[in-house]
Amino acid sequence: MQIKEVQEKLKISSYTLRYYEKMGLIQPYRDENGYRNYSEEDIHKIERIMFLRDINVPIEDIKDILNNKVTFQDVLENHIEKVNTEIESL
């Protein structure tokens, strides 16, 4: 699936997809002419990234989750702790 199809399917900008690639979160296959081709695995990974970004998980934490350095649960518990600290300070 090329970038335009992913944009339409996931309602995401090409800029964001390129940013995720630049940050090392996804690595779509490049064909002979340099076009990005996204696999179903890439699509699922992008959906997961979008969910985590929607709940304000930082890119570095997302990278750690995707690279299995930390668990999703650990990151969410840490995130909840940070949000609770912010709430208390307000």
C-alpha positions in Angstrom: 0.0 0.0 0.0 1.5 3.3 -1.0 1.5 6.5 1.1 -1.6 8.0 -0.5 -3.6 4.9 0.2 -2.4 4.8 3.9 -3.3 8.5 4.2 -6.9 7.8 3.0 -7.3 4.6 5.0 -6.0 6.0 8.3 -6.9 9.7 7.9 -3.3 10.7 8.6 -1.1 13.1 6.8 1.9 12.2 4.7 3.9 14.5 6.8 3.1 12.5 9.9 3.9 9.2 8.2 7.3 10.6 7.1 7.9 11.9 10.7 7.2 8.5 12.2 9.6 7.1 9.7 12.2 9.7 10.5 11.9 9.0 14.2 12.4 5.3 13.6 8.9 4.1 14.5 8.2 2.6 11.1 10.3 1.4 8.2 8.2 0.9 5.1 9.6 -1.0 2.3 11.0 1.1 -0.6 10.5 -0.2 -4.1 12.9 0.3 -7.1 11.7 3.9 -7.7 11.9 4.9 -4.0 8.2 4.8 -3.3 7.2 3.7 0.2 5.1 0.6 0.3 3.4 -0.1 3.6 2.6 -3.7 4.7 -0.4 -4.7 6.8 2.1 -5.0 9.7 3.1 -1.4 9.1 -0.6 -0.3 9.1 -1.2 -2.0 12.4 1.9 -0.4 13.9 0.8 3.0 12.6 -2.7 2.5 14.2 -1.0 1.6 17.5 1.2 4.7 17.2 -1.8 6.9 16.5 -3.6 5.5 19.5 -0.7 6.2 21.8 -0.2 9.7 20.4 -4.0 10.4 21.0 -3.4 9.7 24.7 -0.3 11.9 24.7 2.4 9.2 25.0 5.7 10.7 24.0 7.4 9.5 20.9 10.4 8.1 22.8 8.1 6.0 25.0 6.3 4.8 21.9 9.7 3.8 20.4 10.5 1.9 23.6 7.2 0.0 23.4 7.7 -0.9 19.8 11.2 -2.1 20.4 10.0 -4.2 23.4 12.3 -2.2 25.8 9.3 -1.6 28.1 5.7 -2.9 28.2 2.7 -1.0 27.2 1.4 -1.3 30.7 4.6 0.2 32.2 4.4 3.2 30.0 0.7 3.7 30.7 1.2 3.5 34.5 4.0 6.0 34.2 1.8 8.2 32.0 -1.1 8.0 34.5 1.3 9.0 37.3 2.5 12.1 35.3 -1.1 13.1 34.6 -2.1 12.7 38.2 0.9 14.9 39.2 -0.2 17.6 36.7 -3.7 17.5 38.1 -2.5 17.9 41.7 -0.3 20.8 40.7 -3.3 22.5 39.0 
